[in-house]
Amino acid sequence: MLVSKGFTYVEMLFVLSIISILIFLQTQRVTFDKNELSSANLKVNNLIMQFNYLKSKAIKDQQSITLLFNDFSTQIRVKEQTMKNSTIDLPPHTYIHPRTNLNYINFDKNGEVNKFGSLYLSFDKSLYKIIFHIEKGRLRYEKV
């Protein structure tokens, strides 16, 4: 009689199911941590994209657009010359920190800002600084 040593089909399914469960748990953990770390960065990038949109709109419409910042506010007010005033709602659990040294920023018809300054935003207990540069209205951000 020949006796072959090896895994049976049931044993192989059992081992593969344990391995797949471990891989599933590991990938869920990695994606959760990755999302948590980058969510504030994505929110800041989204806000900067909205600022860049308003800057390009000021250039296209050949009119100035003013952004108003109030301490502890969850909104940024947008004032345009010919359009109805609007707001940019900040994400949940986000507000303008009182360290902000700007009350307003004005994008002129060439897309340039009127002064240099920083807007501090508190995102879920993290503090970010959006820096407005005078030359060509450039923006950048950093975590404080």
Number of C-alpha atoms within 10 A of each C-alpha: 3 4 5 6 6 8 10 9 8 9 11 11 12 11 11 12 12 11 11 11 10 11 12 11 10 11 10 11 11 10 11 10 10 11 12 10 11 11 12 20 17 12 15 23 15 13 17 16 13 13 17 17 12 20 25 16 17 23 18 12 11 13 16 22 25 21 20 15 23 17 17 13 16 20 19 18 17 20 17 17 11 10 9 8 12 13 13 14 14 18 16 9 10 21 22 22 21 16 12 17 14 19 12 17 22 21 26 18 18 16 25 21 24 17 16 14 19 20 21 25 27 18 21 12 9 11 17 21 20 20 16 22 17 15 13 13 21 14 17 13 17 12 13 10
